[in-house]
């Protein structure tokens, strides 16, 4: 779970000075999320989300923002990140990366209808058709290459044998000659 970061109105103003955004009218903290502290910003030029990356480092955030821009360029519906006036993907504040993206209006739906599930499937199929950018990392902090950090930790937890079993299964069954592509790894309501 993230170590959530609160921001004062003055801190938000300092961050926004790096972007081409109008004056903030309201700042609303958003609930949820496990790796960011996020705030809905209503400004005189639109509505945005400001995210303080409590668990991601600068390299991960730069990759994330560039991937979102790449998806947008490839006509995939996703949130649109803003670059700073200098063209940077994020700013550093209190030692943490902070980025801003356009707000997508909507609501959390706990129980998806069959039509909604079909729509999600259609979008994911579209994502799978987009070739990954050349500069996308091939290893991720939650990928199989990171399992050993947990399984070799000597912790006494029932999750460890399960994870080791999954690592063995994946290692024996993964066909590395298969075509690679983009997938969304955490679809949930």
mmCIF file of the C-alpha atoms, coordinates in Angstrom:
data_MODEL
# 
_entry.id   MODEL 
# 
loop_
_atom_site.group_PDB 
_atom_site.id 
_atom_site.type_symbol 
_atom_site.label_atom_id 
_atom_site.label_alt_id 
_atom_site.label_comp_id 
_atom_site.label_asym_id 
_atom_site.label_entity_id 
_atom_site.label_seq_id 
_atom_site.pdbx_PDB_ins_code 
_atom_site.Cartn_x 
_atom_site.Cartn_y 
_atom_site.Cartn_z 
_atom_site.occupancy 
_atom_site.B_iso_or_equiv 
_atom_site.pdbx_formal_charge 
_atom_site.auth_seq_id 
_atom_site.auth_comp_id 
_atom_site.auth_asym_id 
_atom_site.auth_atom_id 
_atom_site.pdbx_PDB_model_num 
ATOM 1   C CA . UNK A 1 1   ? 0.000   0.000   0.000   1.00 0.00 ? 1   UNK A CA 1 
ATOM 2   C CA . UNK A 1 2   ? 1.231   3.462   -0.801  1.00 0.00 ? 2   UNK A CA 1 
ATOM 3   C CA . UNK A 1 3   ? 2.463   5.941   1.779   1.00 0.00 ? 3   UNK A CA 1 
ATOM 4   C CA . UNK A 1 4   ? -0.029  8.575   0.712   1.00 0.00 ? 4   UNK A CA 1 
ATOM 5   C CA . UNK A 1 5   ? 1.203   12.105  0.199   1.00 0.00 ? 5   UNK A CA 1 
ATOM 6   C CA . UNK A 1 6   ? -0.943  15.096  1.047   1.00 0.00 ? 6   UNK A CA 1 
ATOM 7   C CA . UNK A 1 7   ? -0.433  18.375  -0.797  1.00 0.00 ? 7   UNK A CA 1 
ATOM 8   C CA . UNK A 1 8   ? -1.265  21.887  0.335   1.00 0.00 ? 8   UNK A CA 1 
ATOM 9   C CA . UNK A 1 9   ? -2.865  24.355  -2.112  1.00 0.00 ? 9   UNK A CA 1 
ATOM 10  C CA . UNK A 1 10  ? 0.478   26.211  -2.245  1.00 0.00 ? 10  UNK A CA 1 
ATOM 11  C CA . UNK A 1 11  ? 2.313   22.992  -3.170  1.00 0.00 ? 11  UNK A CA 1 
ATOM 12  C CA . UNK A 1 12  ? -0.216  22.290  -5.934  1.00 0.00 ? 12  UNK A CA 1 
ATOM 13  C CA . UNK A 1 13  ? 0.257   25.828  -7.231  1.00 0.00 ? 13  UNK A CA 1 
ATOM 14  C CA . UNK A 1 14  ? 4.050   25.361  -7.249  1.00 0.00 ? 14  UNK A CA 1 
ATOM 15  C CA . UNK A 1 15  ? 3.694   22.118  -9.231  1.00 0.00 ? 15  UNK A CA 1 
ATOM 16  C CA . UNK A 1 16  ? 1.210   23.646  -11.678 1.00 0.00 ? 16  UNK A CA 1 
ATOM 17  C CA . UNK A 1 17  ? 3.572   26.554  -12.367 1.00 0.00 ? 17  UNK A CA 1 
ATOM 18  C CA . UNK A 1 18  ? 5.580   24.053  -14.452 1.00 0.00 ? 18  UNK A CA 1 
ATOM 19  C CA . UNK A 1 19  ? 2.550   23.373  -16.696 1.00 0.00 ? 19  UNK A CA 1 
ATOM 20  C CA . UNK A 1 20  ? 0.429   25.494  -19.029 1.00 0.00 ? 20  UNK A CA 1 
ATOM 21  C CA . UNK A 1 21  ? -2.675  25.321  -16.850 1.00 0.00 ? 21  UNK A CA 1 
ATOM 22  C CA . UNK A 1 22  ? -5.007  28.015  -15.632 1.00 0.00 ? 22  UNK A CA 1 
ATOM 23  C CA . UNK A 1 23  ? -5.724  28.865  -11.992 1.00 0.00 ? 23  UNK A CA 1 
ATOM 24  C CA . UNK A 1 24  ? -7.013  26.050  -9.754  1.00 0.00 ? 24  UNK A CA 1 
ATOM 25  C CA . UNK A 1 25  ? -10.596 26.436  -8.575  1.00 0.00 ? 25  UNK A CA 1 
ATOM 26  C CA . UNK A 1 26  ? -10.884 23.234  -6.478  1.00 0.00 ? 26  UNK A CA 1 
ATOM 27  C CA . UNK A 1 27  ? -8.592  20.428  -5.293  1.00 0.00 ? 27  UNK A CA 1 
ATOM 28  C CA . UNK A 1 28  ? -10.228 17.134  -4.299  1.00 0.00 ? 28  UNK A CA 1 
ATOM 29  C CA . UNK A 1 29  ? -8.218  14.146  -2.992  1.00 0.00 ? 29  UNK A CA 1 
ATOM 30  C CA . UNK A 1 30  ? -9.246  10.890  -4.684  1.00 0.00 ? 30  UNK A CA 1 
ATOM 31  C CA . UNK A 1 31  ? -9.740  7.651   -2.787  1.00 0.00 ? 31  UNK A CA 1 
ATOM 32  C CA . UNK A 1 32  ? -8.332  4.367   -4.016  1.00 0.00 ? 32  UNK A CA 1 
ATOM 33  C CA . UNK A 1 33  ? -5.132  3.564   -5.783  1.00 0.00 ? 33  UNK A CA 1 
ATOM 34  C CA . UNK A 1 34  ? -2.215  1.671   -4.370  1.00 0.00 ? 34  UNK A CA 1 
ATOM 35  C CA . UNK A 1 35  ? 0.814   3.404   -5.789  1.00 0.00 ? 35  UNK A CA 1 
ATOM 36  C CA . UNK A 1 36  ? -0.228  7.044   -6.120  1.00 0.00 ? 36  UNK A CA 1 
ATOM 37  C CA . UNK A 1 37  ? -1.762  9.872   -4.159  1.00 0.00 ? 37  UNK A CA 1 
ATOM 38  C CA . UNK A 1 38  ? -4.138  11.459  -6.647  1.00 0.00 ? 38  UNK A CA 1 
ATOM 39  C CA . UNK A 1 39  ? -6.035  14.726  -6.683  1.00 0.00 ? 39  UNK A CA 1 
ATOM 40  C CA . UNK A 1 40  ? -8.788  15.964  -8.972  1.00 0.00 ? 40  UNK A CA 1 
ATOM 41  C CA . UNK A 1 41  ? -7.975  19.520  -10.010 1.00 0.00 ? 41  UNK A CA 1 
ATOM 42  C CA . UNK A 1 42  ? -10.673 21.745  -11.421 1.00 0.00 ? 42  UNK A CA 1 
ATOM 43  C CA . UNK A 1 43  ? -8.989  24.665  -13.127 1.00 0.00 ? 43  UNK A CA 1 
ATOM 44  C CA . UNK A 1 44  ? -10.235 27.535  -15.251 1.00 0.00 ? 44  UNK A CA 1 
ATOM 45  C CA . UNK A 1 45  ? -8.925  25.603  -18.294 1.00 0.00 ? 45  UNK A CA 1 
ATOM 46  C CA . UNK A 1 46  ? -10.358 22.149  -17.520 1.00 0.00 ? 46  UNK A CA 1 
ATOM 47  C CA . UNK A 1 47  ? -10.327 19.215  -15.116 1.00 0.00 ? 47  UNK A CA 1 
ATOM 48  C CA . UNK A 1 48  ? -7.179  17.181  -14.479 1.00 0.00 ? 48  UNK A CA 1 
ATOM 49  C CA . UNK A 1 49  ? -5.713  14.487  -12.240 1.00 0.00 ? 49  UNK A CA 1 
ATOM 50  C CA . UNK A 1 50  ? -2.465  15.209  -10.417 1.00 0.00 ? 50  UNK A CA 1 
ATOM 51  C CA . UNK A 1 51  ? -0.714  12.053  -9.208  1.00 0.00 ? 51  UNK A CA 1 
ATOM 52  C CA . UNK A 1 52  ? 2.126   11.893  -6.712  1.00 0.00 ? 52  UNK A CA 1 
ATOM 53  C CA . UNK A 1 53  ? 3.935   8.606   -7.336  1.00 0.00 ? 53  UNK A CA 1 
ATOM 54  C CA . UNK A 1 54  ? 4.445   7.220   -3.861  1.00 0.00 ? 54  UNK A CA 1 
ATOM 55  C CA . UNK A 1 55  ? 5.953   3.929   -5.056  1.00 0.00 ? 55  UNK A CA 1 
ATOM 56  C CA . UNK A 1 56  ? 7.200   4.541   -8.608  1.00 0.00 ? 56  UNK A CA 1 
ATOM 57  C CA . UNK A 1 57  ? 10.566  6.060   -9.369  1.00 0.00 ? 57  UNK A CA 1 
ATOM 58  C CA . UNK A 1 58  ? 11.366  8.627   -12.065 1.00 0.00 ? 58  UNK A CA 1 
ATOM 59  C CA . UNK A 1 59  ? 12.273  6.020   -14.702 1.00 0.00 ? 59  UNK A CA 1 
ATOM 60  C CA . UNK A 1 60  ? 8.988   4.134   -14.200 1.00 0.00 ? 60  UNK A CA 1 
ATOM 61  C CA . UNK A 1 61  ? 6.936   7.335   -14.410 1.00 0.00 ? 61  UNK A CA 1 
ATOM 62  C CA . UNK A 1 62  ? 8.749   8.491   -17.541 1.00 0.00 ? 62  UNK A CA 1 
ATOM 63  C CA . UNK A 1 63  ? 8.035   5.097   -19.137 1.00 0.00 ? 63  UNK A CA 1 
ATOM 64  C CA . UNK A 1 64  ? 4.376   5.272   -18.050 1.00 0.00 ? 64  UNK A CA 1 
ATOM 65  C CA . UNK A 1 65  ? 3.816   8.770   -19.458 1.00 0.00 ? 65  UNK A CA 1 
ATOM 66  C CA . UNK A 1 66  ? 5.558   7.945   -22.725 1.00 0.00 ? 66  UNK A CA 1 
ATOM 67  C CA . UNK A 1 67  ? 3.490   4.745   -23.039 1.00 0.00 ? 67  UNK A CA 1 
ATOM 68  C CA . UNK A 1 68  ? 0.252   6.699   -22.486 1.00 0.00 ? 68  UNK A CA 1 
ATOM 69  C CA . UNK A 1 69  ? 1.317   9.192   -25.171 1.00 0.00 ? 69  UNK A CA 1 
ATOM 70  C CA . UNK A 1 70  ? 2.195   6.282   -27.480 1.00 0.00 ? 70  UNK A CA 1 
ATOM 71  C CA . UNK A 1 71  ? -1.232  4.696   -26.919 1.00 0.00 ? 71  UNK A CA 1 
ATOM 72  C CA . UNK A 1 72  ? -2.912  8.028   -27.631 1.00 0.00 ? 72  UNK A CA 1 
ATOM 73  C CA . UNK A 1 73  ? -0.904  8.362   -30.853 1.00 0.00 ? 73  UNK A CA 1 
ATOM 74  C CA . UNK A 1 74  ? -2.153  4.885   -31.810 1.00 0.00 ? 74  UNK A CA 1 
ATOM 75  C CA . UNK A 1 75  ? -5.805  5.913   -31.206 1.00 0.00 ? 75  UNK A CA 1 
ATOM 76  C CA . UNK A 1 76  ? -6.250  3.775   -28.082 1.00 0.00 ? 76  UNK A CA 1 
ATOM 77  C CA . UNK A 1 77  ? -8.635  5.401   -25.601 1.00 0.00 ? 77  UNK A CA 1 
ATOM 78  C CA . UNK A 1 78  ? -6.607  6.245   -22.520 1.00 0.00 ? 78  UNK A CA 1 
ATOM 79  C CA . UNK A 1 79  ? -5.972  9.135   -20.190 1.00 0.00 ? 79  UNK A CA 1 
ATOM 80  C CA . UNK A 1 80  ? -3.875  11.856  -21.815 1.00 0.00 ? 80  UNK A CA 1 
ATOM 81  C CA . UNK A 1 81  ? -0.843  12.973  -19.811 1.00 0.00 ? 81  UNK A CA 1 
ATOM 82  C CA . UNK A 1 82  ? 0.336   16.562  -19.968 1.00 0.00 ? 82  UNK A CA 1 
ATOM 83  C CA . UNK A 1 83  ? 3.943   17.509  -20.482 1.00 0.00 ? 83  UNK A CA 1 
ATOM 84  C CA . UNK A 1 84  ? 5.511   20.413  -18.621 1.00 0.00 ? 84  UNK A CA 1 
ATOM 85  C CA . UNK A 1 85  ? 6.328   23.670  -20.385 1.00 0.00 ? 85  UNK A CA 1 
ATOM 86  C CA . UNK A 1 86  ? 9.836   22.245  -20.884 1.00 0.00 ? 86  UNK A CA 1 
ATOM 87  C CA . UNK A 1 87  ? 8.442   19.017  -22.393 1.00 0.00 ? 87  UNK A CA 1 
ATOM 88  C CA . UNK A 1 88  ? 9.153   16.851  -19.349 1.00 0.00 ? 88  UNK A CA 1 
ATOM 89  C CA . UNK A 1 89  ? 6.935   13.856  -18.489 1.00 0.00 ? 89  UNK A CA 1 
ATOM 90  C CA . UNK A 1 90  ? 6.786   14.742  -14.783 1.00 0.00 ? 90  UNK A CA 1 
ATOM 91  C CA . UNK A 1 91  ? 8.163   17.020  -12.085 1.00 0.00 ? 91  UNK A CA 1 
ATOM 92  C CA . UNK A 1 92  ? 9.848   16.065  -8.835  1.00 0.00 ? 92  UNK A CA 1 
ATOM 93  C CA . UNK A 1 93  ? 8.220   17.250  -5.614  1.00 0.00 ? 93  UNK A CA 1 
ATOM 94  C CA . UNK A 1 94  ? 9.418   16.238  -2.150  1.00 0.00 ? 94  UNK A CA 1 
ATOM 95  C CA . UNK A 1 95  ? 11.590  13.610  -3.803  1.00 0.00 ? 95  UNK A CA 1 
ATOM 96  C CA . UNK A 1 96  ? 8.662   11.965  -5.617  1.00 0.00 ? 96  UNK A CA 1 
ATOM 97  C CA . UNK A 1 97  ? 7.667   12.089  -9.288  1.00 0.00 ? 97  UNK A CA 1 
ATOM 98  C CA . UNK A 1 98  ? 4.419   13.972  -9.968  1.00 0.00 ? 98  UNK A CA 1 
ATOM 99  C CA . UNK A 1 99  ? 2.530   13.909  -13.245 1.00 0.00 ? 99  UNK A CA 1 
ATOM 100 C CA . UNK A 1 100 ? -0.726  15.364  -14.538 1.00 0.00 ? 100 UNK A CA 1 
ATOM 101 C CA . UNK A 1 101 ? -3.242  13.907  -16.944 1.00 0.00 ? 101 UNK A CA 1 
ATOM 102 C CA . UNK A 1 102 ? -6.616  14.943  -18.262 1.00 0.00 ? 102 UNK A CA 1 
ATOM 103 C CA . UNK A 1 103 ? -9.569  13.853  -16.157 1.00 0.00 ? 103 UNK A CA 1 
ATOM 104 C CA . UNK A 1 104 ? -11.806 11.174  -17.649 1.00 0.00 ? 104 UNK A CA 1 
ATOM 105 C CA . UNK A 1 105 ? -15.325 11.544  -16.249 1.00 0.00 ? 105 UNK A CA 1 
ATOM 106 C CA . UNK A 1 106 ? -17.051 8.379   -15.176 1.00 0.00 ? 106 UNK A CA 1 
ATOM 107 C CA . UNK A 1 107 ? -17.924 6.273   -12.190 1.00 0.00 ? 107 UNK A CA 1 
ATOM 108 C CA . UNK A 1 108 ? -16.743 3.094   -10.516 1.00 0.00 ? 108 UNK A CA 1 
ATOM 109 C CA . UNK A 1 109 ? -19.082 0.231   -11.382 1.00 0.00 ? 109 UNK A CA 1 
ATOM 110 C CA . UNK A 1 110 ? -18.747 -2.719  -9.009  1.00 0.00 ? 110 UNK A CA 1 
ATOM 111 C CA . UNK A 1 111 ? -20.818 -5.148  -11.061 1.00 0.00 ? 111 UNK A CA 1 
ATOM 112 C CA . UNK A 1 112 ? -20.290 -5.015  -14.810 1.00 0.00 ? 112 UNK A CA 1 
ATOM 113 C CA . UNK A 1 113 ? -23.117 -5.956  -17.140 1.00 0.00 ? 113 UNK A CA 1 
ATOM 114 C CA . UNK A 1 114 ? -22.455 -8.432  -19.942 1.00 0.00 ? 114 UNK A CA 1 
ATOM 115 C CA . UNK A 1 115 ? -22.447 -5.506  -22.381 1.00 0.00 ? 115 UNK A CA 1 
ATOM 116 C CA . UNK A 1 116 ? -19.797 -3.709  -20.312 1.00 0.00 ? 116 UNK A CA 1 
ATOM 117 C CA . UNK A 1 117 ? -17.667 -6.862  -20.093 1.00 0.00 ? 117 UNK A CA 1 
ATOM 118 C CA . UNK A 1 118 ? -17.903 -7.194  -23.872 1.00 0.00 ? 118 UNK A CA 1 
ATOM 119 C CA . UNK A 1 119 ? -16.812 -3.541  -24.265 1.00 0.00 ? 119 UNK A CA 1 
ATOM 120 C CA . UNK A 1 120 ? -13.801 -4.126  -21.997 1.00 0.00 ? 120 UNK A CA 1 
ATOM 121 C CA . UNK A 1 121 ? -12.909 -7.215  -24.058 1.00 0.00 ? 121 UNK A CA 1 
ATOM 122 C CA . UNK A 1 122 ? -13.137 -5.221  -27.287 1.00 0.00 ? 122 UNK A CA 1 
ATOM 123 C CA . UNK A 1 123 ? -10.828 -2.533  -25.932 1.00 0.00 ? 123 UNK A CA 1 
ATOM 124 C CA . UNK A 1 124 ? -8.300  -5.081  -24.665 1.00 0.00 ? 124 UNK A CA 1 
ATOM 125 C CA . UNK A 1 125 ? -8.341  -6.811  -28.067 1.00 0.00 ? 125 UNK A CA 1 
ATOM 126 C CA . UNK A 1 126 ? -7.599  -3.411  -29.611 1.00 0.00 ? 126 UNK A CA 1 
ATOM 127 C CA . UNK A 1 127 ? -4.709  -2.924  -27.187 1.00 0.00 ? 127 UNK A CA 1 
ATOM 128 C CA . UNK A 1 128 ? -3.285  -6.306  -28.175 1.00 0.00 ? 128 UNK A CA 1 
ATOM 129 C CA . UNK A 1 129 ? -3.186  -5.187  -31.818 1.00 0.00 ? 129 UNK A CA 1 
ATOM 130 C CA . UNK A 1 130 ? -0.854  -2.256  -31.079 1.00 0.00 ? 130 UNK A CA 1 
ATOM 131 C CA . UNK A 1 131 ? 2.817   -3.091  -31.500 1.00 0.00 ? 131 UNK A CA 1 
ATOM 132 C CA . UNK A 1 132 ? 4.801   -2.209  -28.377 1.00 0.00 ? 132 UNK A CA 1 
ATOM 133 C CA . UNK A 1 133 ? 7.113   0.799   -28.653 1.00 0.00 ? 133 UNK A CA 1 
ATOM 134 C CA . UNK A 1 134 ? 10.759  -0.073  -29.185 1.00 0.00 ? 134 UNK A CA 1 
ATOM 135 C CA . UNK A 1 135 ? 11.835  1.569   -25.930 1.00 0.00 ? 135 UNK A CA 1 
ATOM 136 C CA . UNK A 1 136 ? 9.369   -0.272  -23.658 1.00 0.00 ? 136 UNK A CA 1 
ATOM 137 C CA . UNK A 1 137 ? 11.240  -2.166  -20.915 1.00 0.00 ? 137 UNK A CA 1 
ATOM 138 C CA . UNK A 1 138 ? 11.112  -5.945  -21.236 1.00 0.00 ? 138 UNK A CA 1 
ATOM 139 C CA . UNK A 1 139 ? 11.311  -6.558  -17.481 1.00 0.00 ? 139 UNK A CA 1 
ATOM 140 C CA . UNK A 1 140 ? 8.919   -5.214  -14.879 1.00 0.00 ? 140 UNK A CA 1 
ATOM 141 C CA . UNK A 1 141 ? 9.044   -5.076  -11.078 1.00 0.00 ? 141 UNK A CA 1 
ATOM 142 C CA . UNK A 1 142 ? 6.041   -7.440  -10.915 1.00 0.00 ? 142 UNK A CA 1 
ATOM 143 C CA . UNK A 1 143 ? 7.182   -9.863  -13.632 1.00 0.00 ? 143 UNK A CA 1 
ATOM 144 C CA . UNK A 1 144 ? 8.465   -13.416 -13.258 1.00 0.00 ? 144 UNK A CA 1 
ATOM 145 C CA . UNK A 1 145 ? 12.029  -12.112 -13.019 1.00 0.00 ? 145 UNK A CA 1 
ATOM 146 C CA . UNK A 1 146 ? 11.036  -10.516 -9.697  1.00 0.00 ? 146 UNK A CA 1 
ATOM 147 C CA . UNK A 1 147 ? 9.391   -13.577 -8.113  1.00 0.00 ? 147 UNK A CA 1 
ATOM 148 C CA . UNK A 1 148 ? 12.661  -14.784 -6.553  1.00 0.00 ? 148 UNK A CA 1 
ATOM 149 C CA . UNK A 1 149 ? 12.947  -11.615 -4.481  1.00 0.00 ? 149 UNK A CA 1 
ATOM 150 C CA . UNK A 1 150 ? 9.808   -12.773 -2.659  1.00 0.00 ? 150 UNK A CA 1 
ATOM 151 C CA . UNK A 1 151 ? 10.178  -16.567 -2.784  1.00 0.00 ? 151 UNK A CA 1 
ATOM 152 C CA . UNK A 1 152 ? 13.798  -16.458 -1.571  1.00 0.00 ? 152 UNK A CA 1 
ATOM 153 C CA . UNK A 1 153 ? 13.018  -14.009 1.252   1.00 0.00 ? 153 UNK A CA 1 
ATOM 154 C CA . UNK A 1 154 ? 12.650  -16.683 3.959   1.00 0.00 ? 154 UNK A CA 1 
ATOM 155 C CA . UNK A 1 155 ? 9.362   -15.113 5.073   1.00 0.00 ? 155 UNK A CA 1 
ATOM 156 C CA . UNK A 1 156 ? 6.902   -17.509 6.669   1.00 0.00 ? 156 UNK A CA 1 
ATOM 157 C CA . UNK A 1 157 ? 3.800   -16.923 4.571   1.00 0.00 ? 157 UNK A CA 1 
ATOM 158 C CA . UNK A 1 158 ? 1.469   -19.294 2.668   1.00 0.00 ? 158 UNK A CA 1 
ATOM 159 C CA . UNK A 1 159 ? 1.769   -17.064 -0.412  1.00 0.00 ? 159 UNK A CA 1 
ATOM 160 C CA . UNK A 1 160 ? 5.419   -18.035 -0.964  1.00 0.00 ? 160 UNK A CA 1 
ATOM 161 C CA . UNK A 1 161 ? 4.899   -21.723 -1.915  1.00 0.00 ? 161 UNK A CA 1 
ATOM 162 C CA . UNK A 1 162 ? 2.013   -20.694 -4.193  1.00 0.00 ? 162 UNK A CA 1 
ATOM 163 C CA . UNK A 1 163 ? 4.184   -18.089 -5.921  1.00 0.00 ? 163 UNK A CA 1 
ATOM 164 C CA . UNK A 1 164 ? 7.054   -20.573 -6.300  1.00 0.00 ? 164 UNK A CA 1 
ATOM 165 C CA . UNK A 1 165 ? 4.616   -23.063 -7.855  1.00 0.00 ? 165 UNK A CA 1 
ATOM 166 C CA . UNK A 1 166 ? 3.463   -20.370 -10.306 1.00 0.00 ? 166 UNK A CA 1 
ATOM 167 C CA . UNK A 1 167 ? 7.041   -19.421 -11.160 1.00 0.00 ? 167 UNK A CA 1 
ATOM 168 C CA . UNK A 1 168 ? 7.860   -23.071 -11.947 1.00 0.00 ? 168 UNK A CA 1 
ATOM 169 C CA . UNK A 1 169 ? 4.686   -23.474 -14.022 1.00 0.00 ? 169 UNK A CA 1 
ATOM 170 C CA . UNK A 1 170 ? 5.341   -20.302 -16.018 1.00 0.00 ? 170 UNK A CA 1 
ATOM 171 C CA . UNK A 1 171 ? 9.013   -21.170 -16.562 1.00 0.00 ? 171 UNK A CA 1 
ATOM 172 C CA . UNK A 1 172 ? 8.097   -24.628 -17.892 1.00 0.00 ? 172 UNK A CA 1 
ATOM 173 C CA . UNK A 1 173 ? 5.244   -23.426 -20.103 1.00 0.00 ? 173 UNK A CA 1 
ATOM 174 C CA . UNK A 1 174 ? 6.290   -20.021 -21.392 1.00 0.00 ? 174 UNK A CA 1 
ATOM 175 C CA . UNK A 1 175 ? 7.085   -20.113 -25.097 1.00 0.00 ? 175 UNK A CA 1 
ATOM 176 C CA . UNK A 1 176 ? 9.614   -17.315 -25.564 1.00 0.00 ? 176 UNK A CA 1 
ATOM 177 C CA . UNK A 1 177 ? 9.318   -17.635 -29.353 1.00 0.00 ? 177 UNK A CA 1 
ATOM 178 C CA . UNK A 1 178 ? 5.740   -16.267 -29.225 1.00 0.00 ? 178 UNK A CA 1 
ATOM 179 C CA . UNK A 1 179 ? 5.030   -12.794 -30.517 1.00 0.00 ? 179 UNK A CA 1 
ATOM 180 C CA . UNK A 1 180 ? 5.069   -10.176 -27.766 1.00 0.00 ? 180 UNK A CA 1 
ATOM 181 C CA . UNK A 1 181 ? 2.602   -7.343  -27.396 1.00 0.00 ? 181 UNK A CA 1 
ATOM 182 C CA . UNK A 1 182 ? 0.862   -4.995  -25.024 1.00 0.00 ? 182 UNK A CA 1 
ATOM 183 C CA . UNK A 1 183 ? -1.486  -6.316  -22.341 1.00 0.00 ? 183 UNK A CA 1 
ATOM 184 C CA . UNK A 1 184 ? -3.232  -4.600  -19.457 1.00 0.00 ? 184 UNK A CA 1 
ATOM 185 C CA . UNK A 1 185 ? -2.225  -6.495  -16.357 1.00 0.00 ? 185 UNK A CA 1 
ATOM 186 C CA . UNK A 1 186 ? -4.733  -5.294  -13.766 1.00 0.00 ? 186 UNK A CA 1 
ATOM 187 C CA . UNK A 1 187 ? -8.249  -4.884  -15.099 1.00 0.00 ? 187 UNK A CA 1 
ATOM 188 C CA . UNK A 1 188 ? -10.619 -4.538  -12.169 1.00 0.00 ? 188 UNK A CA 1 
ATOM 189 C CA . UNK A 1 189 ? -13.492 -2.309  -11.235 1.00 0.00 ? 189 UNK A CA 1 
# 
